[in-house]
Amino acid sequence: MTIPMPWRQRLSTGTEDIQDEVIRWYRETRHGKAYVPGMIWGTLQTEAYATVVLRQVVDFLGVPDDVPAGVAKRMERQQVLHDGEHRYDVILGEQALYTNIGGPEVMAEQMERLLRDIELPSLNLGILPATAETGVLPMPGFNMFEGGRVHYELVSSGVDITDPVEIALHHKAFDAVSEAASYGGAAKELIGKALAFWNRAHRTEADRARPRG
């Protein structure tokens, strides 16, 4: 079964309430999986990065503006990475390291965060190189939760997939991407390369802003 959830309906009171719901999903899932090809997984986002993301959501959908409260809840959700009771297999596309969310300074801070968190015992973080060949066609990102649910976030709605046959295909797709992803030192090298890129961009931005004469 596929269950659509229109964002404007779900966010009719702002971003905080739905973040509470997401916190519950993560706390109830001892072993979760996520494939996120184009941006940073929410549970690894810095406060600055998450602020830009939720600001864009509020502005795009025209829902009540409670961005600081929503960001605070997203930061609270990250406790699952440190409580010793949860484990997550996460694959980011290399593009996620370069999708510009908030500018070079925000992105550089986010890369530094990834380089720290990749060492967490609760996290198995892989980076899918842009040129990697995989055994599955390109696909949008998704989260897999225990209890038989796969969640997609689309432009106008969130979608939950609960059919066991479809969920089995998602496990197969995740395994295929996992086999092509880079882990450990190779993943750190890709993140470090992105960090160097954003640091250079930040220096260039600062030079352009510096008064001349």
C-alpha positions as CSV (number, residue, x, y, z in Angstrom):
1,M,0.0,0.0,0.0
2,T,1.2,3.5,-0.8
3,I,-0.1,6.3,1.4
4,P,0.3,10.0,0.2
5,M,0.4,12.8,2.8
6,P,0.1,16.3,1.3
7,W,2.7,18.6,2.9
8,R,0.5,21.6,3.2
9,Q,-2.0,19.5,5.2
10,R,0.7,17.9,7.3
11,L,2.4,21.3,8.0
12,S,-0.7,23.3,8.5
13,T,0.5,24.2,12.0
14,G,4.1,24.7,11.0
15,T,7.2,22.5,11.1
16,E,7.5,21.6,14.8
17,D,4.6,19.1,15.1
18,I,5.8,17.0,12.2
19,Q,9.3,17.0,13.6
20,D,7.9,15.6,16.8
21,E,6.4,12.8,14.7
22,V,9.7,12.1,13.0
23,I,11.5,11.9,16.3
24,R,9.1,9.2,17.3
25,W,9.7,7.3,14.1
26,Y,13.5,7.4,14.7
27,R,13.2,6.4,18.4
28,E,11.1,3.4,17.5
29,T,13.5,2.2,14.8
30,R,16.5,0.5,16.3
31,H,18.1,-0.2,13.0
32,G,17.2,2.2,10.2
33,K,18.4,2.8,6.6
34,A,18.5,5.9,4.5
35,Y,19.6,6.6,0.9
36,V,19.8,10.4,0.3
37,P,21.4,11.2,-3.1
38,G,21.1,15.0,-3.3
39,M,21.3,16.5,0.2
40,I,22.5,15.7,3.8
41,W,20.4,13.3,5.8
42,G,18.3,15.2,8.3
43,T,19.8,13.4,11.3
44,L,23.3,14.6,10.3
45,Q,22.4,18.2,9.5
46,T,24.1,21.1,11.4
47,E,21.8,23.7,12.9
48,A,22.7,26.2,10.2
49,Y,22.0,23.7,7.4
50,A,18.7,22.6,8.9
51,T,17.7,26.2,9.3
52,V,18.1,26.9,5.6
53,V,16.3,23.7,4.7
54,L,13.2,24.4,6.9
55,R,13.2,28.0,5.8
56,Q,12.9,26.9,2.2
57,V,10.1,24.5,3.1
58,V,8.1,27.2,4.9
59,D,8.6,29.7,2.1
60,F,7.9,27.3,-0.7
61,L,4.8,25.8,0.8
62,G,3.5,28.9,2.5
63,V,2.9,27.2,5.8
64,P,3.2,28.9,9.3
65,D,6.6,30.1,10.1
66,D,8.0,28.4,13.1
67,V,11.5,27.6,11.7
68,P,13.4,28.0,15.0
69,A,11.1,25.5,16.8
70,G,11.3,23.1,13.9
71,V,15.1,23.3,13.8
72,A,15.2,22.7,17.6
73,K,13.2,19.5,17.2
74,R,15.4,18.3,14.3
75,M,18.5,18.8,16.6
76,E,16.7,16.9,19.3
77,R,16.1,14.0,16.9
78,Q,19.9,13.6,16.5
79,Q,20.1,12.2,20.1
80,V,19.4,8.8,18.6
81,L,23.0,8.8,17.2
82,H,24.4,9.0,20.7
83,D,22.1,7.0,23.0
84,G,23.8,3.7,22.3
85,E,20.5,2.0,21.4
86,H,20.2,2.8,17.7
87,R,22.1,2.0,14.5
88,Y,21.7,3.6,11.0
89,D,23.1,2.6,7.6
90,V,23.1,5.8,5.6
91,I,24.3,6.4,2.0
92,L,24.7,9.9,0.7
93,G,25.2,10.6,-3.0
94,E,28.4,12.5,-3.7
95,Q,26.2,15.2,-5.1
96,A,24.8,15.7,-1.5
97,L,28.2,17.1,-0.6
98,Y,28.0,19.8,-3.2
99,T,24.3,20.8,-3.3
100,N,24.6,24.4,-2.1
101,I,22.4,24.7,1.0
102,G,23.1,28.1,2.6
103,G,26.4,29.0,1.0
104,P,30.1,28.0,1.4
105,E,30.4,28.7,5.1
106,V,27.3,26.6,6.0
107,M,28.5,23.8,3.7
108,A,32.0,23.8,5.0
109,E,30.7,23.4,8.6
110,Q,28.4,20.6,7.4
111,M,31.4,18.7,5.8
112,E,33.3,19.1,9.1
113,R,30.3,17.6,10.9
114,L,30.2,14.6,8.6
115,L,33.9,14.0,9.1
116,R,33.3,13.9,12.9
117,D,30.1,11.9,12.8
118,I,31.4,9.2,10.4
119,E,33.3,7.8,13.4
120,L,30.1,7.3,15.5
121,P,29.5,3.6,16.4
122,S,25.8,4.1,15.7
123,L,26.5,5.2,12.1
124,N,27.6,3.3,9.0
125,L,28.0,6.2,6.6
126,G,28.7,5.6,2.9
127,I,29.2,8.0,0.0
128,L,28.1,6.9,-3.4
129,P,30.7,8.4,-5.9
130,A,29.2,10.4,-8.8
131,T,30.8,8.0,-11.3
132,A,29.9,4.8,-9.4
133,E,28.2,2.0,-11.4
134,T,25.3,0.5,-9.5
135,G,23.1,-2.5,-10.1
136,V,19.9,-0.3,-9.9
137,L,18.5,2.5,-11.9
138,P,18.8,6.1,-10.5
139,M,16.1,6.7,-7.9
140,P,15.0,9.3,-5.4
141,G,16.1,9.1,-1.8
142,F,14.1,7.2,0.9
143,N,14.2,6.2,4.5
144,M,13.5,2.7,5.8
145,F,12.0,2.3,9.2
146,E,11.3,-0.8,11.3
147,G,7.7,-2.0,11.4
148,G,7.4,-2.3,7.6
149,R,7.6,1.3,6.2
150,V,9.5,3.1,3.6
151,H,9.2,6.9,3.5
152,Y,9.7,9.2,0.5
153,E,9.6,13.0,0.6
154,L,8.3,14.4,-2.7
155,V,7.6,18.0,-3.8
156,S,4.0,18.2,-2.8
157,S,3.7,15.3,-0.3
158,G,5.3,12.6,1.7
159,V,4.6,9.0,0.7
160,D,4.7,5.9,2.9
161,I,5.1,2.5,1.3
162,T,3.9,-0.4,3.5
163,D,3.4,-3.3,1.0
164,P,5.9,-6.1,2.0
165,V,6.8,-7.0,-1.6
166,E,7.6,-3.3,-2.3
167,I,9.6,-3.0,0.9
168,A,11.6,-6.1,-0.1
169,L,12.5,-4.3,-3.4
170,H,13.7,-1.3,-1.5
171,H,16.0,-3.5,0.6
172,K,17.4,-5.0,-2.6
173,A,17.9,-1.5,-4.1
174,F,19.6,-0.3,-0.9
175,D,21.9,-3.3,-1.0
176,A,22.8,-2.5,-4.6
177,V,23.7,1.1,-3.8
178,S,25.6,0.0,-0.7
179,E,27.8,-2.3,-2.8
180,A,28.8,0.7,-4.9
181,A,29.3,3.2,-2.1
182,S,32.6,4.1,-0.5
183,Y,33.1,3.7,3.2
184,G,35.8,4.4,5.9
185,G,38.9,6.2,4.6
186,A,37.5,6.4,1.0
187,A,34.3,8.1,2.2
188,K,36.4,10.5,4.3
189,E,38.5,11.3,1.3
190,L,35.4,12.3,-0.7
191,I,34.0,14.4,2.2
192,G,37.5,16.0,2.7
193,K,37.6,16.9,-1.0
194,A,34.2,18.6,-0.7
195,L,35.3,20.4,2.4
196,A,38.3,21.8,0.6
197,F,36.0,22.9,-2.2
198,W,33.7,24.8,0.1
199,N,36.6,26.3,2.0
200,R,38.0,27.7,-1.2
201,A,34.6,29.0,-2.2
202,H,34.3,30.7,1.2
203,R,37.7,32.4,0.9
204,T,36.8,33.6,-2.6
205,E,33.5,34.9,-1.3
206,A,35.3,36.8,1.5
207,D,37.8,38.2,-0.9
208,R,35.1,39.6,-3.1
209,A,33.3,41.2,-0.1
210,R,36.5,42.8,1.1
211,P,36.6,46.6,0.4
212,R,39.1,47.7,-2.3
213,G,41.2,50.7,-2.4
